[in-house]
Amino acid sequence: MNMEGKKSEVWSLNAGMKETILRCACVGGLLLGAAAGHAQELERDLQCMPEEAGRPAERAAVVAGGGDALLPPVGLPFVDDFAWPSLYHEEGPVNVKRWEPSPVRRTFTMASNPPTIGCAALDGLAANGLAYELNPLDPEGWTDTLTSRRLLLEPYATLDSVALSFWYQCGGLGNGPDEGSTDRLYVDFKNSAMEWVNVAEIEGIDNDLEFHPYVIHITDTAGYLHNAFQFRFRTYGSTEGNVDVWLLDY
């Protein structure tokens, strides 16, 4: 796969190797310096994040395990840019949104040497801006989930090569997941039986200042080429706030 430009893509090649691209992360620098002016991050360990105006009602529908399928399905190409308001709770037209309700937020300042201007940040902050748990006996558990809207993949034959690719960083300039611990980034696919299947498990890296590419092939033998296909990213780590951060880019 050509990783030039560090694009996070779901791509499809037919027998003639004609490329149809489903990009699932950023298309670099579309907002340039203007996007940085919208960042509201506090780049240190937090136990709460200020609530944005107009979001409480929308956040009431968000669950840590991933949002309901509220957006209509879309076909290929599927393109997202974390410099744009593509998250469900953000203001913007439906055709721009790429993710179901989620506690995940975008960041323009937390990543170290990101491929593009924006990234998605998954951590221990819940949808209400507070830590999932404060001072628990066991401060570890499932934290953020980022779930794609449904994708129309049924037209793609088994001879097609379909894959999801993305770039990730452990913590960047924030508090990252610990190497050798239970901190993990999980990737799941939804099959035709509407069941989530784990397809990748990524361990944390200490003092990680680089972005790492990752590619997962999608095959019909596992029942993934259907018209309600979704993929999701889940994190496991500290539930006590803006810690064990995973950054996703393309």
TABEL-V643809 format. One record per backbone hydrogen bond with DSSP energy under -0.5 kcal/mol. CO is the residue of the C=O (numbers start at 1). NH is the residue of the N-H. If there is no record, write none. Layout:
BEGIN
co={CO:CO}
nh={NH:NH}
END
This chain:
BEGIN
co={1:3:7:8:8:9:9:10:11:12:13:14:18:20:21:21:22:26:26:27:31:31:32:32:33:34:35:36:41:42:46:47:52:55:56:58:59:63:68:74:77:81:84:86:86:87:93:93:94:98:101:105:107:110:111:119:120:120:121:122:123:124:124:126:129:130:133:139:141:144:145:146:147:150:151:151:153:155:157:160:161:162:163:164:166:167:168:169:169:170:170:171:174:175:178:178:183:184:185:186:187:187:188:189:189:191:195:197:200:202:205:207:208:212:214:216:217:218:219:219:220:223:224:226:226:229:230:231:232:233:234:235:236:237:239:241:241:242:243:245:245:246:247:248:249}
nh={3:6:9:24:25:11:165:22:163:20:161:17:14:12:23:77:10:8:28:30:34:35:35:36:37:37:38:39:43:44:242:131:55:59:60:61:62:66:70:152:79:84:86:98:99:90:96:97:97:149:67:121:119:173:113:107:122:248:105:246:144:132:241:129:49:126:135:239:237:235:147:233:100:74:153:229:156:157:160:162:13:218:11:216:214:249:212:171:247:172:208:174:176:245:181:204:204:236:202:234:199:200:232:191:197:194:191:189:187:185:208:209:172:168:166:164:219:162:222:224:223:192:226:153:229:151:190:148:188:146:186:143:184:141:133:124:243:175:124:171:177:122:169:120:167}
END
